[in-house]
Amino acid sequence: MAKLQGAKNSKINNPVNKMEKPNLVQAKKKIYPTSFRLNANDIASLKQITAKVNEEVNGKISETSIIKALIQLGINQPTAKIIKAYKDIL
């Protein structure tokens, strides 16, 4: 059997003893919708906040975006303030 020219440099003729780690791709986490039950007063308040914001920006911002913004505001608030607001709604 004739050897190919330059075959001595191929990977077939030079087995690798160590195991190479494959490049793994991290799976993206899926975002699942979460639903909440709001009473009529909560829905009215959300619509009022959305209307105020839409007037201010002269555009259309969705209620979902407003909820996300309110969550972001809550992250930056002291816990005592959030507990006080929670007690007010009970």
C-alpha positions as a Markdown table, in Angstrom:
| # | Residue | x | y | z |
|---|---|---|---|---|
| 1 | Met | 0.0 | 0.0 | 0.0 |
| 2 | Ala | 1.5 | 3.3 | -1.1 |
| 3 | Lys | 1.7 | 6.1 | 1.5 |
| 4 | Leu | 0.4 | 9.5 | 0.6 |
| 5 | Gln | 2.9 | 12.3 | 0.5 |
| 6 | Gly | 2.7 | 14.3 | 3.7 |
| 7 | Ala | 0.6 | 11.7 | 5.5 |
| 8 | Lys | 3.0 | 11.5 | 8.4 |
| 9 | Asn | 1.7 | 14.8 | 9.6 |
| 10 | Ser | -2.0 | 13.8 | 9.6 |
| 11 | Lys | -4.0 | 13.3 | 12.8 |
| 12 | Ile | -4.6 | 9.7 | 11.9 |
| 13 | Asn | -1.0 | 8.8 | 12.2 |
| 14 | Asn | -0.4 | 10.9 | 15.4 |
| 15 | Pro | -3.0 | 9.6 | 17.9 |
| 16 | Val | -3.6 | 11.9 | 20.8 |
| 17 | Asn | -3.4 | 10.3 | 24.2 |
| 18 | Lys | -5.2 | 13.0 | 26.2 |
| 19 | Met | -8.9 | 13.5 | 26.0 |
| 20 | Glu | -9.9 | 16.9 | 24.6 |
| 21 | Lys | -12.8 | 18.6 | 26.2 |
| 22 | Pro | -15.5 | 19.4 | 23.7 |
| 23 | Asn | -16.7 | 23.0 | 23.4 |
| 24 | Leu | -20.1 | 23.0 | 25.1 |
| 25 | Val | -22.6 | 25.7 | 24.4 |
| 26 | Gln | -24.6 | 26.9 | 27.3 |
| 27 | Ala | -28.3 | 26.4 | 26.8 |
| 28 | Lys | -30.3 | 29.6 | 26.9 |
| 29 | Lys | -32.9 | 29.7 | 29.7 |
| 30 | Lys | -36.4 | 29.9 | 28.3 |
| 31 | Ile | -38.6 | 32.7 | 29.6 |
| 32 | Tyr | -42.0 | 31.5 | 30.6 |
| 33 | Pro | -44.9 | 33.9 | 31.0 |
| 34 | Thr | -46.1 | 34.4 | 34.5 |
| 35 | Ser | -49.7 | 35.3 | 35.2 |
| 36 | Phe | -51.0 | 37.3 | 38.2 |
| 37 | Arg | -54.5 | 37.8 | 39.5 |
| 38 | Leu | -55.3 | 41.4 | 39.9 |
| 39 | Asn | -58.5 | 42.8 | 41.3 |
| 40 | Ala | -60.5 | 45.6 | 39.6 |
| 41 | Asn | -58.7 | 48.3 | 41.7 |
| 42 | Asp | -55.3 | 47.0 | 40.8 |
| 43 | Ile | -56.1 | 46.9 | 37.1 |
| 44 | Ala | -57.5 | 50.4 | 37.3 |
| 45 | Ser | -54.4 | 51.6 | 39.0 |
| 46 | Leu | -52.2 | 50.0 | 36.4 |
| 47 | Lys | -54.2 | 51.6 | 33.6 |
| 48 | Gln | -53.9 | 55.0 | 35.3 |
| 49 | Ile | -50.1 | 54.6 | 35.7 |
| 50 | Thr | -49.8 | 53.5 | 32.1 |
| 51 | Ala | -51.9 | 56.5 | 30.9 |
| 52 | Lys | -49.7 | 58.9 | 32.9 |
| 53 | Val | -46.5 | 57.5 | 31.5 |
| 54 | Asn | -47.8 | 57.4 | 27.9 |
| 55 | Glu | -48.8 | 61.1 | 28.2 |
| 56 | Glu | -45.4 | 62.0 | 29.5 |
| 57 | Val | -43.5 | 60.2 | 26.7 |
| 58 | Asn | -46.0 | 61.0 | 24.0 |
| 59 | Gly | -45.9 | 57.4 | 22.9 |
| 60 | Lys | -47.2 | 53.9 | 23.7 |
| 61 | Ile | -45.7 | 51.9 | 26.5 |
| 62 | Ser | -47.4 | 48.6 | 27.3 |
| 63 | Glu | -48.7 | 47.6 | 30.7 |
| 64 | Thr | -46.2 | 44.8 | 30.8 |
| 65 | Ser | -43.4 | 47.3 | 30.4 |
| 66 | Ile | -44.8 | 49.4 | 33.2 |
| 67 | Ile | -45.0 | 46.3 | 35.5 |
| 68 | Lys | -41.3 | 45.6 | 34.6 |
| 69 | Ala | -40.4 | 49.2 | 35.5 |
| 70 | Leu | -42.2 | 49.0 | 38.8 |
| 71 | Ile | -40.4 | 45.8 | 39.6 |
| 72 | Gln | -37.1 | 47.5 | 38.9 |
| 73 | Leu | -38.1 | 50.4 | 41.1 |
| 74 | Gly | -38.9 | 47.9 | 43.9 |
| 75 | Ile | -35.4 | 46.3 | 43.6 |
| 76 | Asn | -33.9 | 49.7 | 44.5 |
| 77 | Gln | -36.2 | 50.5 | 47.4 |
| 78 | Pro | -35.5 | 49.7 | 51.0 |
| 79 | Thr | -37.3 | 46.6 | 52.3 |
| 80 | Ala | -39.0 | 48.5 | 55.0 |
| 81 | Lys | -40.7 | 50.7 | 52.4 |
| 82 | Ile | -41.9 | 47.6 | 50.5 |
| 83 | Ile | -43.3 | 46.1 | 53.7 |
| 84 | Lys | -45.1 | 49.3 | 54.5 |
| 85 | Ala | -46.7 | 49.4 | 51.0 |
| 86 | Tyr | -47.7 | 45.7 | 51.4 |
| 87 | Lys | -49.4 | 46.4 | 54.8 |
| 88 | Asp | -51.2 | 49.4 | 53.2 |
| 89 | Ile | -52.8 | 47.1 | 50.6 |
| 90 | Leu | -54.1 | 44.6 | 53.1 |
